[in-house]
Structure formats: C-alpha cells, structure tokens
Amino acid sequence: MANQYKKYDEDFKKTIVDLYESGKSISELSREYGVGHTNIRNWINKYQSITTSTGEVTNNDEILKLKKELQQVQLENEVLKKAVAIFSKGQKIK
C-alpha cells in the first residue's frame, strides 16, 4: 500500500503559524491539529513574520518570491542591454 500524505492548504498552514506566534507550543499544535512537529517547524520557517529594519512585516516565502522576481528582471535587463548593443552597432550616429 502506498504512503498517504495529507495535503494542507496555505490558509491552514498560516493559521498554525499564527497560533504558534500567539504563544502556543509546537507540541500543543501537533496534538490539537494532528500535524507532525516537522511540518509545523517547516511552516514556521516559511511563514513566520519577520519585521524589517524599516518596520515592514514580511515572511521567508515573500522574500523568496521577491528574489525570484528580481532574478527574472535582472535577466531581462541583461537581454535588453545586449539587444541595444547589437542594434546600436548597425545605426550611424549623426
């Protein structure tokens, strides 16, 4: 028989992290909701609130998304720079 893994939706995971941040222990959450300690720790690492030096509140998930987006924009900028260099060689400057 194949292993049956239970899927949890994002809202449930974030709710568990919110409960952890409000003072419940991982053990309490695990017993109350039937979720493994490892899952809860992983969710905490992913969704736990982080306050930046400017006072903004974010989490690791958002930071990872922004890093991916930044990488994509940097790649697009490099392509555009190369395209400008190629097209500017073919034009005469007046």
MISEFI-40926 format. One record per residue: residue number from 0; x, y, z negated of N, C-alpha, C, O, CB in turn. Coordinates in pm, 1 decimal. Each point is the difference from the previous one (the first is absolute). Glycine has a CB too. Example, Ala and Ser with C-alpha at 12.3 -4.5 7.8 and 13.67 -1.06 7.14 Angstrom:
<guzas>
{zafi = 0, n_u = 1319.0, n_v = -569.0, n_w = -780.0, ca_u = -89.0, ca_v = 119.0, ca_w = 0.0, c_u = 90.0, c_v = 120.0, c_w = 0.0, o_u = 103.6, o_v = -1.9, o_w = -66.5, cb_u = -292.8, cb_v = -115.4, cb_w = -58.1}
{zafi = 1, n_u = 154.2, n_v = 222.3, n_w = 196.6, ca_u = 82.0, ca_v = 119.0, ca_w = -6.0, c_u = -77.0, c_v = 109.0, c_w = -73.0, o_u = 50.9, o_v = 110.8, o_w = -16.9, cb_u = 67.5, cb_v = -173.6, cb_w = 231.4}
</guzas>
This chain:
<guzas>
{zafi = 0, n_u = 83.1, n_v = -118.1, n_w = 0.0, ca_u = -83.1, ca_v = 118.1, ca_w = 0.0, c_u = 87.9, c_v = 124.8, c_w = 0.0, o_u = 95.2, o_v = 8.8, o_w = -77.4, cb_u = -277.8, cb_v = -134.0, cb_w = -43.5}
{zafi = 1, n_u = 151.8, n_v = 219.5, n_w = 205.4, ca_u = 79.4, ca_v = 121.8, ca_w = 13.1, c_u = -21.1, c_v = 91.6, c_w = -119.6, o_u = -106.1, o_v = -0.1, o_w = -62.5, cb_u = 91.9, cb_v = -18.0, cb_w = 311.7}
{zafi = 2, n_u = 118.0, n_v = 96.9, n_w = -279.9, ca_u = -11.8, ca_v = 96.7, ca_w = -109.2, c_u = -102.5, c_v = 106.4, c_w = 35.6, o_u = -2.1, o_v = 50.2, o_w = 112.4, cb_u = 241.0, cb_v = -91.5, cb_w = -178.9}
{zafi = 3, n_u = -322.2, n_v = 74.8, n_w = -27.9, ca_u = -100.6, ca_v = 104.1, ca_w = 19.8, c_u = 47.6, c_v = 126.5, c_w = -71.6, o_u = 7.1, o_v = 3.1, o_w = -122.8, cb_u = -195.7, cb_v = -175.4, cb_w = 141.3}
{zafi = 4, n_u = 220.6, n_v = 274.2, n_w = 57.0, ca_u = 42.7, ca_v = 126.3, ca_w = -57.7, c_u = -118.6, c_v = 94.7, c_w = -2.1, o_u = -71.7, o_v = 14.9, o_w = 98.9, cb_u = 309.0, cb_v = -48.7, cb_w = -17.8}
{zafi = 5, n_u = -256.1, n_v = 97.1, n_w = -195.3, ca_u = -109.8, ca_v = 94.2, ca_w = -13.1, c_u = 46.1, c_v = 136.2, c_w = 51.2, o_u = 105.9, o_v = 49.5, o_w = -38.4, cb_u = -200.7, cb_v = -176.6, cb_w = -160.3}
{zafi = 6, n_u = 13.8, n_v = 186.7, n_w = 285.7, ca_u = 30.0, ca_v = 132.5, ca_w = 53.6, c_u = -71.9, c_v = 104.4, c_w = -83.7, o_u = -117.9, o_v = -15.0, o_w = -31.9, cb_u = 148.6, cb_v = -78.4, cb_w = 265.0}
{zafi = 7, n_u = 40.4, n_v = 198.2, n_w = -267.8, ca_u = -57.6, ca_v = 109.5, ca_w = -76.2, c_u = 1.2, c_v = 124.3, c_w = 88.0, o_u = 98.3, o_v = 26.2, o_w = 69.3, cb_u = -21.6, cb_v = -126.5, cb_w = -290.6}
{zafi = 8, n_u = -186.1, n_v = 177.6, n_w = 218.9, ca_u = -2.7, ca_v = 120.5, ca_w = 81.9, c_u = 77.5, c_v = 112.6, c_w = -69.3, o_u = 29.0, o_v = -6.6, o_w = -119.5, cb_u = -252.3, cb_v = -62.5, cb_w = 216.8}
{zafi = 9, n_u = 255.3, n_v = 171.0, n_w = -20.1, ca_u = 82.6, ca_v = 110.2, ca_w = -49.2, c_u = -64.9, c_v = 69.9, c_w = -119.9, o_u = 68.6, o_v = 36.0, o_w = -95.6, cb_u = 21.3, cb_v = -4.8, cb_w = 327.7}
{zafi = 10, n_u = -220.7, n_v = -12.4, n_w = -226.9, ca_u = -68.6, ca_v = 67.7, ca_w = -110.3, c_u = 14.5, c_v = -77.1, c_w = -131.3, o_u = 20.7, o_v = 59.6, o_w = -105.7, cb_u = -183.2, cb_v = 35.8, cb_w = 270.3}
{zafi = 11, n_u = 151.7, n_v = -227.3, n_w = -157.3, ca_u = 16.0, ca_v = -82.6, ca_w = -119.7, c_u = 141.0, c_v = 15.2, c_w = -55.7, o_u = 18.1, o_v = 16.2, o_w = -120.7, cb_u = -188.7, cb_v = -179.6, cb_w = 207.8}
{zafi = 12, n_u = 270.1, n_v = 158.1, n_w = 0.7, ca_u = 139.5, ca_v = 12.4, ca_w = -43.6, c_u = 23.6, c_v = 134.7, c_w = -67.5, o_u = 63.7, o_v = 8.0, o_w = -105.0, cb_u = 8.5, cb_v = -159.7, cb_w = 292.1}
{zafi = 13, n_u = -124.6, n_v = 257.7, n_w = -124.9, ca_u = 18.7, ca_v = 134.6, ca_w = -55.2, c_u = -72.6, c_v = 14.1, c_w = -133.3, o_u = 48.2, o_v = 69.2, o_w = -89.7, cb_u = -25.7, cb_v = 23.4, cb_w = 322.2}
{zafi = 14, n_u = -137.2, n_v = -157.1, n_w = -245.9, ca_u = -73.4, ca_v = 3.2, ca_w = -126.2, c_u = 80.9, c_v = -66.8, c_w = -111.2, o_u = 6.4, o_v = 50.7, o_w = -111.9, cb_u = -223.9, cb_v = -52.9, cb_w = 238.7}
{zafi = 15, n_u = 278.3, n_v = -110.8, n_w = -95.5, ca_u = 84.4, ca_v = -69.8, ca_w = -98.3, c_u = 115.7, c_v = 89.9, c_w = -43.0, o_u = 31.8, o_v = 7.3, o_w = -118.7, cb_u = -93.2, cb_v = -230.6, cb_w = 220.4}
{zafi = 16, n_u = 124.7, n_v = 291.7, n_w = -6.1, ca_u = 111.7, ca_v = 89.4, ca_w = -32.0, c_u = -49.9, c_v = 117.2, c_w = -85.2, o_u = 67.3, o_v = 40.2, o_w = -94.9, cb_u = 50.4, cb_v = -105.2, cb_w = 310.2}
{zafi = 17, n_u = -233.7, n_v = 119.2, n_w = -182.4, ca_u = -56.8, ca_v = 108.9, ca_w = -80.5, c_u = -23.7, c_v = -45.3, c_w = -144.4, o_u = 28.4, o_v = 73.6, o_w = -94.4, cb_u = -136.9, cb_v = 21.4, cb_w = 301.1}
{zafi = 18, n_u = 56.5, n_v = -216.1, n_w = -222.4, ca_u = -22.4, ca_v = -54.3, ca_w = -133.6, c_u = 132.1, c_v = -17.0, c_w = -75.1, o_u = 8.3, o_v = 27.5, o_w = -119.7, cb_u = -214.0, cb_v = -144.8, cb_w = 203.6}
{zafi = 19, n_u = 309.1, n_v = 71.7, n_w = -12.0, ca_u = 133.2, ca_v = -14.0, ca_w = -60.1, c_u = 51.8, c_v = 137.1, c_w = -45.5, o_u = 53.1, o_v = 14.2, o_w = -110.1, cb_u = -5.4, cb_v = -216.2, cb_w = 256.7}
{zafi = 20, n_u = -64.4, n_v = 302.7, n_w = -59.6, ca_u = 47.8, ca_v = 134.3, ca_w = -32.4, c_u = -77.8, c_v = 61.1, c_w = -116.9, o_u = 51.2, o_v = 86.8, o_w = -70.8, cb_u = 15.9, cb_v = -57.4, cb_w = 310.5}
{zafi = 21, n_u = -190.8, n_v = -75.3, n_w = -259.3, ca_u = -80.2, ca_v = 53.2, ca_w = -110.8, c_u = 31.7, c_v = -69.3, c_w = -132.3, o_u = -55.3, o_v = 37.1, o_w = -103.6, cb_u = -124.8, cb_v = 17.5, cb_w = 266.9}
{zafi = 22, n_u = 268.6, n_v = -154.8, n_w = -161.5, ca_u = 45.5, ca_v = -58.3, ca_w = -125.5, c_u = -19.8, c_v = -149.4, c_w = -16.4, o_u = 47.2, o_v = -57.1, o_w = -98.3, cb_u = -94.6, cb_v = 273.0, cb_w = 5.9}
{zafi = 23, n_u = -20.9, n_v = -281.3, n_w = 185.7, ca_u = -17.3, ca_v = -145.9, ca_w = -12.0, c_u = 130.2, c_v = -69.3, c_w = 36.8, o_u = 72.4, o_v = 45.2, o_w = 88.7, cb_u = -318.9, cb_v = -26.7, cb_w = -34.5}
{zafi = 24, n_u = 275.9, n_v = -128.0, n_w = -122.3, ca_u = 122.2, ca_v = -74.9, ca_w = 29.3, c_u = -23.3, c_v = -93.2, c_w = 119.1, o_u = -113.6, o_v = -30.0, o_w = 36.9, cb_u = 182.8, cb_v = 42.3, cb_w = -280.2}
{zafi = 25, n_u = 40.1, n_v = -56.2, n_w = 301.0, ca_u = -7.1, ca_v = -94.1, ca_w = 111.8, c_u = -67.6, c_v = -128.9, c_w = -45.8, o_u = -80.3, o_v = -57.5, o_w = 73.5, cb_u = 289.6, cb_v = 156.7, cb_w = 28.9}
{zafi = 26, n_u = -177.5, n_v = -144.1, n_w = -221.7, ca_u = -61.1, ca_v = -122.6, ca_w = -53.0, c_u = -151.3, c_v = 14.2, c_w = -14.1, o_u = -74.8, o_v = -91.3, o_w = 35.2, cb_u = 287.5, cb_v = 41.7, cb_w = -156.8}
{zafi = 27, n_u = -257.3, n_v = 162.9, n_w = 70.8, ca_u = -144.2, ca_v = 23.5, ca_w = -14.3, c_u = -69.2, c_v = -1.7, c_w = 136.5, o_u = -104.3, o_v = -62.9, o_w = 17.4, cb_u = 147.6, cb_v = 199.4, cb_w = -224.9}
{zafi = 28, n_u = 16.2, n_v = -67.1, n_w = 302.3, ca_u = -58.5, ca_v = 7.1, ca_w = 134.2, c_u = -3.0, c_v = -136.9, c_w = 65.3, o_u = -97.1, o_v = -35.8, o_w = 66.7, cb_u = 178.3, cb_v = 270.8, cb_w = -44.3}
{zafi = 29, n_u = 25.0, n_v = -311.2, n_w = -41.7, ca_u = 8.2, ca_v = -133.2, ca_w = 57.8, c_u = -110.9, c_v = -89.5, c_w = -54.4, o_u = -68.8, o_v = -68.3, o_w = 75.9, cb_u = 316.8, cb_v = 95.7, cb_w = -49.6}
{zafi = 30, n_u = -264.6, n_v = -26.5, n_w = -157.3, ca_u = -105.4, ca_v = -81.3, ca_w = -61.5, c_u = -138.9, c_v = 47.0, c_w = 41.8, o_u = -85.2, o_v = -81.2, o_w = 36.0, cb_u = 236.3, cb_v = 38.1, cb_w = -230.0}
{zafi = 31, n_u = -173.3, n_v = 172.8, n_w = 189.2, ca_u = -133.3, ca_v = 55.5, ca_w = 25.3, c_u = -44.8, c_v = -19.0, c_w = 145.0, o_u = -117.6, o_v = -26.3, o_w = 25.1, cb_u = 160.7, cb_v = 193.2, cb_w = -204.8}
{zafi = 32, n_u = 48.9, n_v = -154.0, n_w = 274.7, ca_u = -37.0, ca_v = -4.1, ca_w = 141.0, c_u = 47.2, c_v = -125.7, c_w = 73.5, o_u = -28.4, o_v = -16.8, o_w = 118.5, cb_u = 36.0, cb_v = 262.8, cb_w = -123.5}
{zafi = 33, n_u = 63.5, n_v = -332.9, n_w = -64.1, ca_u = 43.5, ca_v = -125.2, ca_w = 60.7, c_u = 102.7, c_v = 18.3, c_w = 110.1, o_u = 0.3, o_v = -73.0, o_w = 99.1, cb_u = -220.6, cb_v = -17.9, cb_w = -154.7}
{zafi = 34, n_u = 307.0, n_v = 188.7, n_w = 37.4, ca_u = 104.3, ca_v = 30.8, ca_w = 98.8, c_u = 134.9, c_v = -30.6, c_w = -63.4, o_u = 20.5, o_v = 26.4, o_w = -118.5, cb_u = -162.8, cb_v = 154.3, cb_w = 229.5}
{zafi = 35, n_u = 234.1, n_v = -236.1, n_w = -33.1, ca_u = 132.1, ca_v = -33.3, ca_w = -51.6, c_u = 83.2, c_v = 122.0, c_w = -36.5, o_u = -15.4, o_v = 107.5, o_w = 57.8, cb_u = 6.0, cb_v = -311.3, cb_w = 79.1}
{zafi = 36, n_u = 97.8, n_v = 184.6, n_w = -234.0, ca_u = 89.4, ca_v = 108.0, ca_w = -43.4, c_u = 81.5, c_v = 56.0, c_w = 115.2, o_u = 17.2, o_v = 121.3, o_w = 11.7, cb_u = -5.4, cb_v = -226.8, cb_w = -236.0}
{zafi = 37, n_u = 38.4, n_v = 16.7, n_w = 309.5, ca_u = 84.9, ca_v = 43.6, ca_w = 110.8, c_u = -77.2, c_v = 90.0, c_w = 95.2, o_u = 51.9, o_v = 102.2, o_w = 44.9, cb_u = 81.1, cb_v = -313.0, cb_w = -64.5}
{zafi = 38, n_u = -256.6, n_v = 173.3, n_w = 50.6, ca_u = -81.9, ca_v = 84.9, ca_w = 87.2, c_u = -17.9, c_v = 138.5, c_w = -60.3, o_u = 14.4, o_v = 101.1, o_w = 68.7, cb_u = -133.6, cb_v = -304.1, cb_w = 16.6}
{zafi = 39, n_u = 87.9, n_v = 206.6, n_w = -213.6, ca_u = -22.8, ca_v = 128.9, ca_w = -65.1, c_u = 126.5, c_v = 84.7, c_w = 1.9, o_u = -5.7, o_v = 119.8, o_w = 27.7, cb_u = -168.6, cb_v = -224.9, cb_w = -173.8}
{zafi = 40, n_u = 289.0, n_v = 43.4, n_w = 116.6, ca_u = 127.0, ca_v = 75.3, ca_w = 3.4, c_u = 26.4, c_v = 54.5, c_w = 140.3, o_u = 42.2, o_v = 114.7, o_w = 14.9, cb_u = 49.9, cb_v = -259.2, cb_w = -200.3}
{zafi = 41, n_u = -116.8, n_v = 63.2, n_w = 287.9, ca_u = 20.6, ca_v = 45.3, ca_w = 138.1, c_u = -90.5, c_v = 117.8, c_w = 32.5, o_u = 43.0, o_v = 96.2, o_w = 63.5, cb_u = 21.9, cb_v = -328.6, cb_w = 2.9}
{zafi = 42, n_u = -190.3, n_v = 224.9, n_w = -109.9, ca_u = -94.5, ca_v = 109.1, ca_w = 26.0, c_u = 41.9, c_v = 126.3, c_w = -74.0, o_u = -13.3, o_v = 110.4, o_w = 53.0, cb_u = -171.1, cb_v = -277.4, cb_w = -20.3}
{zafi = 43, n_u = 234.5, n_v = 151.6, n_w = -153.9, ca_u = 46.7, ca_v = 115.6, ca_w = -77.1, c_u = 115.5, c_v = 66.1, c_w = 73.8, o_u = 3.6, o_v = 122.3, o_w = 13.2, cb_u = -75.6, cb_v = -230.4, cb_w = -230.6}
{zafi = 44, n_u = 166.6, n_v = 27.8, n_w = 265.7, ca_u = 113.1, ca_v = 55.5, ca_w = 74.0, c_u = -45.3, c_v = 72.7, c_w = 126.2, o_u = 60.6, o_v = 99.4, o_w = 40.0, cb_u = 82.9, cb_v = -282.5, cb_w = -129.9}
{zafi = 45, n_u = -248.6, n_v = 133.8, n_w = 151.6, ca_u = -46.8, ca_v = 59.1, ca_w = 125.8, c_u = -88.6, c_v = 122.5, c_w = -22.1, o_u = 12.3, o_v = 98.7, o_w = 72.5, cb_u = 0.3, cb_v = -324.8, cb_w = 30.1}
{zafi = 46, n_u = -101.4, n_v = 221.2, n_w = -201.4, ca_u = -103.2, ca_v = 103.1, ca_w = -14.1, c_u = 14.1, c_v = 91.9, c_w = -121.1, o_u = -77.3, o_v = 94.7, o_w = -14.2, cb_u = -68.1, cb_v = -251.7, cb_w = 128.9}
{zafi = 47, n_u = 241.5, n_v = 131.1, n_w = -200.9, ca_u = 12.3, ca_v = 81.5, ca_w = -119.9, c_u = 26.8, c_v = 145.3, c_w = 37.5, o_u = 76.0, o_v = 28.1, o_w = 92.6, cb_u = 9.0, cb_v = -227.2, cb_w = -220.9}
{zafi = 48, n_u = -146.9, n_v = 289.3, n_w = 56.7, ca_u = 15.4, ca_v = 142.7, ca_w = 27.2, c_u = 141.8, c_v = 45.6, c_w = -29.0, o_u = 61.8, o_v = -40.4, o_w = -98.5, cb_u = -302.8, cb_v = 76.2, cb_w = 44.9}
{zafi = 49, n_u = 290.6, n_v = 49.3, n_w = 141.9, ca_u = 131.3, ca_v = 61.4, ca_w = -16.3, c_u = -21.4, c_v = 150.4, c_w = 9.5, o_u = -59.9, o_v = 48.2, o_w = 96.2, cb_u = 185.2, cb_v = -250.4, cb_w = 2.7}
{zafi = 50, n_u = -77.1, n_v = 276.5, n_w = -197.4, ca_u = -10.2, ca_v = 145.3, ca_w = 3.9, c_u = 132.5, c_v = 55.2, c_w = 48.7, o_u = 105.2, o_v = -27.0, o_w = -58.1, cb_u = -275.2, cb_v = 30.4, cb_w = -130.2}
{zafi = 51, n_u = 163.6, n_v = 75.4, n_w = 297.3, ca_u = 120.8, ca_v = 56.2, ca_w = 58.5, c_u = 45.2, c_v = 122.4, c_w = -78.5, o_u = -69.8, o_v = 45.6, o_w = -90.6, cb_u = 1.2, cb_v = -131.5, cb_w = 316.0}
{zafi = 52, n_u = 184.5, n_v = 138.6, n_w = -190.9, ca_u = 52.8, ca_v = 117.9, ca_w = -68.6, c_u = -86.1, c_v = 123.4, c_w = 24.9, o_u = 4.6, o_v = 95.8, o_w = -77.1, cb_u = 224.5, cb_v = -192.2, cb_w = 96.8}
{zafi = 53, n_u = -308.2, n_v = 94.1, n_w = 88.6, ca_u = -89.0, ca_v = 113.0, ca_w = 28.5, c_u = -137.4, c_v = -16.7, c_w = -64.7, o_u = -86.6, o_v = 86.2, o_w = 14.7, cb_u = 208.0, cb_v = -52.7, cb_w = 200.3}
{zafi = 54, n_u = -141.4, n_v = -144.8, n_w = -286.6, ca_u = -125.8, ca_v = -23.2, ca_w = -68.2, c_u = -101.2, c_v = -80.3, c_w = 79.6, o_u = -108.8, o_v = -29.2, o_w = -49.6, cb_u = 150.5, cb_v = 238.3, cb_w = -66.6}
{zafi = 55, n_u = -7.0, n_v = -245.2, n_w = 239.0, ca_u = -90.6, ca_v = -82.4, ca_w = 80.5, c_u = 0.2, c_v = -142.8, c_w = -51.8, o_u = 100.9, o_v = -48.7, o_w = -51.1, cb_u = -60.8, cb_v = 194.6, cb_w = 252.1}
{zafi = 56, n_u = -153.9, n_v = -212.5, n_w = -187.4, ca_u = -10.8, ca_v = -139.3, ca_w = -42.1, c_u = -11.5, c_v = -86.4, c_w = 124.6, o_u = -82.8, o_v = 25.9, o_w = 87.4, cb_u = -28.0, cb_v = 38.8, cb_w = -307.2}
{zafi = 57, n_u = 194.4, n_v = -167.5, n_w = 227.2, ca_u = 1.3, ca_v = -90.7, ca_w = 114.4, c_u = 27.4, c_v = -140.7, c_w = -52.1, o_u = 1.1, o_v = -22.7, o_w = -121.0, cb_u = 78.7, cb_v = 206.5, cb_w = 279.8}
{zafi = 58, n_u = -57.4, n_v = -278.7, n_w = -66.8, ca_u = 36.6, ca_v = -136.1, ca_w = -39.6, c_u = 94.8, c_v = -57.5, c_w = 104.0, o_u = 19.3, o_v = 58.6, o_w = 106.6, cb_u = -240.3, cb_v = -91.3, cb_w = -226.3}
{zafi = 59, n_u = 280.2, n_v = -82.2, n_w = 88.5, ca_u = 98.2, ca_v = -61.1, ca_w = 90.3, c_u = -59.3, c_v = -33.8, c_w = 135.4, o_u = 68.1, o_v = 11.2, o_w = 102.0, cb_u = 48.6, cb_v = -102.7, cb_w = -299.9}
{zafi = 60, n_u = -242.8, n_v = 50.3, n_w = 200.3, ca_u = -65.1, ca_v = -33.5, ca_w = 126.4, c_u = -3.5, c_v = 121.9, c_w = 91.6, o_u = 31.1, o_v = -10.3, o_w = 118.7, cb_u = -170.3, cb_v = -164.2, cb_w = -234.9}
{zafi = 61, n_u = 101.8, n_v = 288.6, n_w = 61.9, ca_u = -5.7, ca_v = 123.8, ca_w = 78.7, c_u = 139.7, c_v = 40.7, c_w = 45.5, o_u = 17.4, o_v = 44.7, o_w = 113.4, cb_u = -221.6, cb_v = 28.4, cb_w = -241.0}
{zafi = 62, n_u = 303.2, n_v = -87.9, n_w = 41.0, ca_u = 137.6, ca_v = 34.4, ca_w = 35.8, c_u = 48.2, c_v = -87.0, c_w = 116.2, o_u = 63.5, o_v = 50.3, o_w = 92.7, cb_u = -18.1, cb_v = 20.2, cb_w = -330.9}
{zafi = 63, n_u = -75.0, n_v = -199.8, n_w = 233.8, ca_u = 40.5, ca_v = -89.6, ca_w = 108.6, c_u = -67.8, c_v = 37.0, c_w = 131.0, o_u = 63.4, o_v = -3.5, o_w = 105.5, cb_u = -27.8, cb_v = -178.2, cb_w = -272.4}
{zafi = 64, n_u = -164.5, n_v = 217.3, n_w = 161.5, ca_u = -71.0, ca_v = 43.8, ca_w = 120.2, c_u = 63.7, c_v = 125.4, c_w = 58.4, o_u = 18.0, o_v = 10.8, o_w = 121.2, cb_u = -229.4, cb_v = -110.5, cb_w = -210.9}
{zafi = 65, n_u = 245.3, n_v = 194.5, n_w = 2.6, ca_u = 62.3, ca_v = 123.9, ca_w = 46.1, c_u = 138.8, c_v = -25.0, c_w = 59.0, o_u = 38.2, o_v = 64.5, o_w = 97.7, cb_u = -167.4, cb_v = 60.4, cb_w = -271.6}
{zafi = 66, n_u = 204.3, n_v = -217.4, n_w = 115.8, ca_u = 131.4, ca_v = -33.7, ca_w = 54.7, c_u = -12.1, c_v = -58.8, c_w = 140.2, o_u = 78.5, o_v = 33.4, o_w = 88.7, cb_u = 6.0, cb_v = -73.2, cb_w = -320.9}
{zafi = 67, n_u = -183.8, n_v = -48.4, n_w = 252.1, ca_u = -22.3, ca_v = -58.2, ca_w = 132.6, c_u = -37.8, c_v = 108.4, c_w = 100.8, o_u = 49.0, o_v = 1.8, o_w = 113.0, cb_u = -121.4, cb_v = -217.9, cb_w = -219.9}
{zafi = 68, n_u = -15.5, n_v = 305.9, n_w = 63.8, ca_u = -43.2, ca_v = 108.1, ca_w = 87.6, c_u = 117.7, c_v = 90.9, c_w = 35.9, o_u = 14.1, o_v = 40.5, o_w = 115.3, cb_u = -243.8, cb_v = -50.0, cb_w = -217.8}
{zafi = 69, n_u = 313.3, n_v = 41.2, n_w = 5.0, ca_u = 117.7, ca_v = 82.2, ca_w = 23.7, c_u = 94.1, c_v = -67.4, c_w = 98.9, o_u = 52.4, o_v = 65.3, o_w = 90.3, cb_u = -74.0, cb_v = 30.5, cb_w = -320.4}
{zafi = 70, n_u = 43.3, n_v = -224.8, n_w = 213.7, ca_u = 86.4, ca_v = -75.3, ca_w = 90.1, c_u = -53.9, c_v = 5.3, c_w = 143.5, o_u = 77.0, o_v = 15.5, o_w = 94.7, cb_u = -10.5, cb_v = -166.9, cb_w = -285.5}
{zafi = 71, n_u = -198.0, n_v = 138.5, n_w = 206.5, ca_u = -62.2, ca_v = 5.0, ca_w = 131.5, c_u = 17.4, c_v = 138.8, c_w = 62.7, o_u = 30.7, o_v = 11.1, o_w = 118.7, cb_u = -197.5, cb_v = -186.1, cb_w = -191.5}
{zafi = 72, n_u = 147.5, n_v = 278.9, n_w = -5.5, ca_u = 14.8, ca_v = 137.0, ca_w = 50.6, c_u = 145.0, c_v = 26.5, c_w = 38.5, o_u = 25.8, o_v = 64.0, o_w = 101.9, cb_u = -217.8, cb_v = 12.4, cb_w = -246.1}
{zafi = 73, n_u = 286.4, n_v = -124.3, n_w = 65.0, ca_u = 141.5, ca_v = 17.5, ca_w = 33.5, c_u = 35.5, c_v = -70.8, c_w = 130.1, o_u = 75.8, o_v = 53.2, o_w = 81.1, cb_u = -23.0, cb_v = -34.5, cb_w = -324.4}
{zafi = 74, n_u = -106.9, n_v = -137.5, n_w = 263.4, ca_u = 22.7, ca_v = -74.0, ca_w = 123.8, c_u = -58.2, c_v = 76.3, c_w = 118.6, o_u = 64.7, o_v = 11.9, o_w = 104.0, cb_u = -68.4, cb_v = -229.0, cb_w = -231.3}
{zafi = 75, n_u = -116.8, n_v = 268.1, n_w = 112.1, ca_u = -62.2, ca_v = 77.6, ca_w = 107.5, c_u = 81.3, c_v = 124.7, c_w = 31.9, o_u = 14.6, o_v = 35.3, o_w = 117.0, cb_u = -238.8, cb_v = -120.7, cb_w = -187.1}
{zafi = 76, n_u = 277.4, n_v = 152.6, n_w = -31.4, ca_u = 83.1, ca_v = 118.5, ca_w = 21.9, c_u = 126.2, c_v = -34.1, c_w = 77.7, o_u = 40.5, o_v = 75.7, o_w = 88.3, cb_u = -129.7, cb_v = 22.7, cb_w = -299.1}
{zafi = 77, n_u = 151.8, n_v = -211.0, n_w = 179.4, ca_u = 119.4, ca_v = -42.1, ca_w = 72.7, c_u = -31.6, c_v = -24.8, c_w = 147.6, o_u = 76.8, o_v = 39.2, o_w = 88.0, cb_u = 14.0, cb_v = -141.0, cb_w = -299.2}
{zafi = 78, n_u = -202.4, n_v = 37.5, n_w = 237.3, ca_u = -41.2, ca_v = -26.4, ca_w = 137.9, c_u = -23.6, c_v = 131.3, c_w = 72.8, o_u = 42.7, o_v = 16.3, o_w = 114.3, cb_u = -146.4, cb_v = -235.0, cb_w = -183.2}
{zafi = 79, n_u = 36.1, n_v = 312.3, n_w = 3.7, ca_u = -26.9, ca_v = 129.5, ca_w = 62.5, c_u = 129.7, c_v = 77.9, c_w = 26.1, o_u = 12.8, o_v = 65.1, o_w = 103.7, cb_u = -236.7, cb_v = -60.3, cb_w = -218.4}
{zafi = 80, n_u = 318.2, n_v = -10.7, n_w = 23.5, ca_u = 129.1, ca_v = 67.4, ca_w = 20.2, c_u = 71.6, c_v = -56.6, c_w = 121.6, o_u = 56.6, o_v = 74.9, o_w = 79.6, cb_u = -39.0, cb_v = -32.5, cb_w = -326.1}
{zafi = 81, n_u = -20.0, n_v = -175.0, n_w = 261.2, ca_u = 64.5, ca_v = -63.8, ca_w = 114.4, c_u = -70.9, c_v = 37.1, c_w = 130.1, o_u = 64.4, o_v = 21.5, o_w = 102.7, cb_u = 8.3, cb_v = -211.1, cb_w = -250.6}
{zafi = 82, n_u = -205.7, n_v = 197.0, n_w = 142.8, ca_u = -76.7, ca_v = 37.0, ca_w = 119.0, c_u = 31.2, c_v = 143.3, c_w = 41.3, o_u = 15.7, o_v = 28.3, o_w = 118.8, cb_u = -197.8, cb_v = -187.9, cb_w = -185.6}
{zafi = 83, n_u = 191.1, n_v = 249.5, n_w = -29.9, ca_u = 32.8, ca_v = 139.7, ca_w = 30.1, c_u = 139.2, c_v = 8.2, c_w = 61.5, o_u = 21.2, o_v = 74.2, o_w = 95.9, cb_u = -168.5, cb_v = 5.1, cb_w = -285.3}
{zafi = 84, n_u = 241.5, n_v = -154.2, n_w = 135.2, ca_u = 136.5, ca_v = 1.1, ca_w = 52.9, c_u = 2.9, c_v = -50.9, c_w = 143.4, o_u = 71.6, o_v = 55.4, o_w = 83.4, cb_u = 18.2, cb_v = -89.4, cb_w = -314.8}
{zafi = 85, n_u = -165.4, n_v = -69.4, n_w = 261.2, ca_u = -3.8, ca_v = -56.7, ca_w = 135.0, c_u = -62.8, c_v = 98.6, c_w = 96.8, o_u = 54.3, o_v = 23.8, o_w = 107.9, cb_u = -69.1, cb_v = -255.2, cb_w = -203.3}
{zafi = 86, n_u = -98.8, n_v = 289.0, n_w = 58.6, ca_u = -69.7, ca_v = 91.5, ca_w = 90.6, c_u = 71.0, c_v = 133.3, c_w = 14.5, o_u = -8.9, o_v = 62.3, o_w = 105.8, cb_u = -202.7, cb_v = -172.5, cb_w = -168.7}
{zafi = 87, n_u = 281.4, n_v = 155.9, n_w = -39.2, ca_u = 69.2, ca_v = 128.8, ca_w = 9.9, c_u = 124.0, c_v = -10.6, c_w = 88.5, o_u = 44.1, o_v = 102.0, o_w = 53.1, cb_u = -128.9, cb_v = -41.0, cb_w = -281.1}
{zafi = 88, n_u = 141.7, n_v = -177.2, n_w = 245.9, ca_u = 115.4, ca_v = -16.8, ca_w = 89.4, c_u = -39.7, c_v = 21.1, c_w = 146.2, o_u = 80.3, o_v = 46.0, o_w = 81.2, cb_u = 21.1, cb_v = -207.2, cb_w = -245.4}
{zafi = 89, n_u = -224.6, n_v = 127.4, n_w = 196.1, ca_u = -46.0, ca_v = 10.2, ca_w = 138.7, c_u = -45.0, c_v = 138.7, c_w = 39.8, o_u = -23.3, o_v = 23.6, o_w = 118.5, cb_u = -43.1, cb_v = -257.2, cb_w = -135.6}
{zafi = 90, n_u = 53.1, n_v = 326.2, n_w = -75.7, ca_u = -46.9, ca_v = 134.3, ca_w = 31.1, c_u = 117.8, c_v = 97.3, c_w = -0.2, o_u = 92.5, o_v = -9.6, o_w = -80.7, cb_u = -318.4, cb_v = -42.7, cb_w = -20.2}
{zafi = 91, n_u = 218.1, n_v = 146.2, n_w = 194.9, ca_u = 103.0, ca_v = 102.7, ca_w = 7.2, c_u = -42.0, c_v = 117.3, c_w = -87.7, o_u = -117.0, o_v = 37.8, o_w = -3.5, cb_u = 182.7, cb_v = -109.3, cb_w = 238.2}
{zafi = 92, n_u = 29.4, n_v = 127.0, n_w = -303.7, ca_u = -25.7, ca_v = 114.1, ca_w = -86.3, c_u = 18.4, c_v = 126.5, c_w = 80.6, o_u = 102.3, o_v = 17.5, o_w = 66.2, cb_u = -27.9, cb_v = -144.8, cb_w = -270.6}
{zafi = 93, n_u = -173.0, n_v = 216.3, n_w = 199.3, ca_u = 5.8, ca_v = 124.9, ca_w = 78.4, c_u = 69.6, c_v = 108.3, c_w = -76.1, o_u = 14.0, o_v = 111.5, o_w = 50.1, cb_u = -222.8, cb_v = -172.9, cb_w = 64.7}
</guzas>
